Amino acid sequence: MKNPKLIGILLVFIFSIGTSMLAQKESLLIGHGDILHIQVYDTPEMEQRARVTDSGDLPLSFLGNVKVAGMTPGDAANEIEHRLIAAGIMVHPQVTIRVDEYATQNVSVMGQVLKPGPYEIDTRRKVIDVLALAGGLTAIADRHITIERYGDPNQKVQYYYSNVAGTALQEDPMVYPGDTVIVPEAAVVYVLGDVSKPGGYPINTNDSKMTVLQAIALAGYANHTAAVGRSKLVRKTPTGVEQIDLPVGAMEKGKTKDIALLPDDVVYVPFSALRNVMVNGSSILASATSAAIYIH
């Protein structure tokens, strides 16, 4: 192929496809004070670097102010292309934008991490790396993590930090300067009554689920004095307190399906008839509010 004009057209086409694919993958938003590097394909005299103003405008020597704050670099490049065409400056412009310097260099890590606070980063980082900067998760952390994008509080990325290394690494999203990473506290279920360690237990299993038998096992199982056959699940609902009989023995033998617990559920294992005290669901729920929380 020796036709220079045809080669040029093909290069522009390939460049356009590459730029479009890159823009689709962009998730970083341009913020106030960021320094941008603007390039126009085959027009080096239009290359420049400029800082986004407090009003969100990018001052360009060949166009004037262009509003870019809150856009991805790809969207901002498309906006400049449209402006160049509308102004009659170019017919088929190909613009690329790169963020050379971020105005906001910190990422904030909040919630259930060992060292919450702001951490300085100068480029995008994997969320696992950012969590490592904050000392990792606490023992009562929920593994459903939220990343709030800088410049757009409505743009949130949900990430499940799996205990399975391969899954955690495969689905590891990026965190950008200015973003906020929020690690909530895990929900808690309670096991009270005649068990070895009555108290609350965070649902921080790998699948964020817990069943009746799992909860009783965490509480060290029922004591030999317990009336296991009269165990109850106490659950607060919008219509009041619900009490569900628990056939723990049948569950252990596989004759009855184990029951999945909801946040703030209470599994109550009564004491034997000689030591049993009459209790109701409301009093059991009240006892749970002052129960110790055990880390497992």
C-alpha positions as MATLAB code, in Angstrom:
seq = 'MKNPKLIGILLVFIFSIGTSMLAQKESLLIGHGDILHIQVYDTPEMEQRARVTDSGDLPLSFLGNVKVAGMTPGDAANEIEHRLIAAGIMVHPQVTIRVDEYATQNVSVMGQVLKPGPYEIDTRRKVIDVLALAGGLTAIADRHITIERYGDPNQKVQYYYSNVAGTALQEDPMVYPGDTVIVPEAAVVYVLGDVSKPGGYPINTNDSKMTVLQAIALAGYANHTAAVGRSKLVRKTPTGVEQIDLPVGAMEKGKTKDIALLPDDVVYVPFSALRNVMVNGSSILASATSAAIYIH';
ca = [
       0.000    0.000    0.000;
       1.774    3.116   -1.264;
      -1.056    5.644   -1.345;
      -0.107    8.220    1.364;
      -3.643    9.620    1.518;
      -5.155    6.164    2.094;
      -2.544    5.363    4.737;
      -3.382    8.608    6.506;
      -7.096    7.795    6.486;
      -6.443    4.319    7.926;
      -4.228    5.744   10.662;
      -6.904    8.251   11.634;
      -9.504    5.450   11.676;
      -7.348    3.217   13.898;
      -6.538    6.147   16.166;
     -10.254    6.943   16.443;
     -11.164    3.366   17.405;
      -8.406    3.248   20.023;
      -9.501    6.554   21.514;
     -13.132    5.425   21.616;
     -12.267    2.136   23.360;
     -10.137    3.976   25.897;
     -12.940    6.434   26.628;
     -15.365    3.574   27.285;
     -13.057    2.212   29.978;
     -12.533    5.567   31.680;
     -13.967    5.952   35.169;
     -11.805    8.814   36.481;
     -13.549   12.192   36.503;
     -11.699   15.444   35.896;
     -11.689   17.695   38.960;
     -11.088   21.351   39.715;
      -7.380   22.193   39.703;
      -6.287   19.134   37.701;
      -3.594   19.784   35.082;
      -4.524   18.292   31.713;
      -2.345   17.469   28.725;
      -4.237   18.082   25.464;
      -3.031   16.682   22.131;
      -4.612   16.943   18.676;
      -3.625   14.243   16.216;
      -1.280   15.435   13.466;
      -1.471   19.019   14.791;
       1.434   19.449   17.230;
       1.025   23.233   17.342;
      -2.276   22.744   19.198;
      -0.730   20.635   21.977;
      -0.853   22.306   25.390;
      -1.125   21.773   29.130;
      -3.689   23.692   31.150;
      -5.165   23.673   34.647;
      -8.909   23.277   35.215;
     -10.215   26.443   36.851;
     -12.307   26.663   40.025;
     -15.364   27.091   37.812;
     -14.578   23.800   36.048;
     -13.383   25.344   32.782;
     -10.327   24.331   30.757;
      -8.771   27.455   29.158;
      -7.513   26.562   25.680;
      -5.498   28.932   23.514;
      -7.306   27.836   20.357;
     -10.878   27.629   21.699;
     -11.241   29.598   24.908;
     -12.898   28.074   27.986;
     -14.371   24.569   27.740;
     -16.338   23.112   30.664;
     -14.710   19.758   31.553;
     -15.035   19.274   35.345;
     -17.013   16.122   36.153;
     -16.237   14.564   32.753;
     -13.973   11.629   32.019;
     -10.877   12.518   29.944;
     -12.487   10.715   26.990;
     -15.718   12.715   27.253;
     -13.757   15.961   27.597;
     -11.780   15.086   24.458;
     -15.070   14.488   22.593;
     -16.384   17.860   23.779;
     -13.287   19.644   22.472;
     -13.617   17.830   19.143;
     -17.223   19.057   18.795;
     -16.153   22.599   19.679;
     -13.356   22.528   17.078;
     -15.808   21.422   14.385;
     -18.469   23.966   15.455;
     -15.884   26.767   15.389;
     -14.803   25.768   11.883;
     -11.220   25.205   13.041;
     -10.994   21.538   12.018;
     -13.144   19.081   10.057;
     -12.164   15.734   11.604;
     -10.207   16.465   14.802;
      -8.827   13.637   16.941;
      -8.221   14.861   20.494;
      -6.708   13.020   23.444;
      -6.552   14.231   27.039;
      -4.382   12.915   29.841;
      -4.424   14.019   33.486;
      -0.807   15.026   34.182;
      -1.348   16.143   37.766;
      -4.234   15.681   40.168;
      -5.235   18.602   42.351;
      -6.451   16.187   45.021;
      -3.723   13.738   45.967;
      -5.460   12.008   48.884;
      -7.817    9.069   49.039;
      -9.953    8.802   52.186;
     -10.474    5.382   53.750;
     -13.292    5.327   56.286;
     -15.069    2.815   58.487;
     -13.886   -0.591   59.616;
     -10.181   -0.465   58.766;
      -7.356   -0.527   61.291;
      -6.095    2.966   60.415;
      -8.866    5.075   58.871;
      -7.911    8.439   57.396;
      -6.530   10.173   54.289;
      -3.709    8.547   52.327;
      -1.646   10.232   49.637;
      -1.625    8.629   46.197;
      -0.496   10.248   42.961;
      -2.097    7.835   40.524;
      -4.818    5.224   40.441;
      -4.355    2.249   42.777;
      -6.148   -1.049   43.227;
      -8.630   -1.010   46.087;
      -6.754   -3.854   47.813;
      -3.607   -1.704   47.808;
      -5.539    1.227   49.297;
      -7.024   -0.995   52.027;
      -3.512   -2.230   52.794;
      -2.393    1.394   53.290;
      -5.115    1.666   55.949;
      -3.921   -1.490   57.715;
      -6.562   -3.817   56.275;
     -10.043   -4.650   57.517;
     -10.992   -4.977   61.175;
     -12.478   -8.219   62.514;
     -15.998   -6.736   62.435;
     -15.818   -5.295   58.923;
     -18.473   -6.016   56.347;
     -16.818   -7.144   53.134;
     -19.198   -5.138   50.942;
     -17.082   -2.037   50.236;
     -18.174    1.181   48.529;
     -15.923    3.478   46.466;
     -17.314    6.991   46.008;
     -15.814    8.765   43.013;
     -14.226   12.186   43.453;
     -16.284   14.980   41.963;
     -19.473   12.923   41.674;
     -20.974   11.602   44.961;
     -23.674    9.846   42.941;
     -21.127    7.636   41.190;
     -20.403    4.717   43.492;
     -18.583    1.460   42.797;
     -19.570   -1.580   44.874;
     -16.832   -4.128   45.593;
     -17.041   -7.423   47.492;
     -13.719   -8.176   49.168;
     -13.747  -11.959   49.000;
     -11.706  -14.191   51.293;
     -10.824  -16.181   48.172;
      -7.603  -14.617   46.916;
      -8.243  -15.315   43.230;
     -11.715  -13.774   43.350;
     -10.546  -10.738   45.326;
      -7.742  -10.024   42.854;
      -9.825  -10.696   39.748;
     -12.557   -8.217   40.719;
     -10.234   -5.595   42.246;
     -11.433   -2.159   40.998;
      -9.322    0.983   40.787;
      -9.324    3.867   43.273;
      -8.360    7.348   42.037;
      -6.977   10.374   43.890;
      -9.820   12.144   45.647;
     -12.004    9.029   45.932;
     -13.474    7.866   49.238;
     -13.418    4.190   50.266;
     -16.041    3.199   52.847;
     -15.885   -0.091   54.773;
     -19.090   -0.606   56.795;
     -19.476   -2.607   59.991;
     -20.739   -6.162   59.600;
     -24.223   -7.092   60.730;
     -24.458   -9.005   64.011;
     -26.512  -12.006   65.175;
     -26.841  -13.077   68.808;
     -26.773  -16.424   70.577;
     -28.107  -16.194   74.140;
     -29.111  -18.569   76.902;
     -27.392  -21.750   78.038;
     -24.397  -21.764   75.675;
     -20.667  -21.551   76.379;
     -20.190  -17.997   75.063;
     -23.483  -16.099   74.890;
     -23.183  -12.846   72.953;
     -23.129  -11.233   69.523;
     -21.280  -12.551   66.470;
     -20.518  -10.458   63.340;
     -21.598  -11.974   60.024;
     -18.190  -11.651   58.407;
     -18.086  -15.006   56.657;
     -16.901  -15.079   53.062;
     -20.456  -15.130   51.711;
     -21.777  -12.714   54.377;
     -24.291  -15.316   55.536;
     -24.793  -17.239   58.762;
     -27.146  -20.066   59.782;
     -28.538  -21.192   63.136;
     -26.084  -24.088   63.476;
     -23.121  -21.890   62.503;
     -24.107  -19.318   65.134;
     -24.504  -21.951   67.855;
     -21.113  -23.413   66.920;
     -19.491  -19.972   67.242;
     -21.047  -19.677   70.703;
     -19.284  -22.874   71.782;
     -22.398  -25.064   71.474;
     -25.087  -25.586   74.067;
     -24.115  -26.571   77.607;
     -25.119  -30.018   78.888;
     -27.719  -28.331   81.084;
     -29.468  -26.639   78.150;
     -32.973  -27.461   76.967;
     -31.886  -27.519   73.334;
     -35.224  -28.886   72.166;
     -36.977  -25.667   73.199;
     -34.608  -23.311   71.338;
     -36.139  -20.332   69.590;
     -35.270  -17.813   66.931;
     -36.362  -14.326   67.987;
     -36.688  -11.812   65.174;
     -37.896   -8.218   65.179;
     -40.238   -7.494   62.272;
     -42.212   -4.413   61.176;
     -45.310   -5.978   62.741;
     -43.698   -6.950   66.052;
     -41.526   -9.635   67.617;
     -41.612  -13.027   65.903;
     -40.642  -16.262   67.704;
     -39.790  -19.337   65.639;
     -39.285  -22.774   67.179;
     -35.897  -24.240   66.273;
     -35.600  -28.036   65.932;
     -31.850  -27.894   66.542;
     -31.514  -31.662   66.969;
     -33.213  -32.370   63.638;
     -31.046  -29.713   61.962;
     -27.888  -31.345   63.297;
     -29.028  -34.716   61.931;
     -29.865  -33.242   58.555;
     -33.571  -34.053   58.897;
     -34.536  -30.368   58.826;
     -32.974  -27.601   56.789;
     -30.711  -25.221   58.657;
     -32.191  -21.712   58.851;
     -30.395  -18.643   57.499;
     -30.217  -15.768   59.983;
     -30.913  -12.095   59.348;
     -29.049   -9.157   60.933;
     -29.947   -8.719   64.636;
     -31.613  -12.149   64.887;
     -31.344  -13.829   68.288;
     -30.949  -17.585   68.741;
     -32.089  -18.410   72.276;
     -31.163  -21.745   73.852;
     -33.154  -22.114   77.116;
     -31.796  -23.435   80.369;
     -33.032  -26.793   81.702;
     -36.412  -27.016   83.430;
     -34.827  -26.729   86.867;
     -33.039  -23.474   86.025;
     -35.406  -22.112   83.408;
     -36.820  -18.647   83.869;
     -39.886  -17.524   81.946;
     -38.735  -15.195   79.208;
     -40.445  -13.710   76.175;
     -39.213  -12.460   72.842;
     -39.116   -8.812   73.879;
     -36.982   -9.489   76.935;
     -34.620  -11.636   74.839;
     -34.191   -8.813   72.307;
     -33.565   -6.378   75.163;
     -30.825   -8.654   76.522;
     -29.146   -8.747   73.113;
     -28.598   -4.974   73.135;
     -26.175   -5.288   76.079;
     -24.527   -8.549   74.976;
     -20.796   -8.722   74.377;
     -19.618   -8.904   70.750;
     -17.241  -11.764   70.039;
     -14.714  -11.636   67.200;
     -14.210  -14.846   65.266;
];
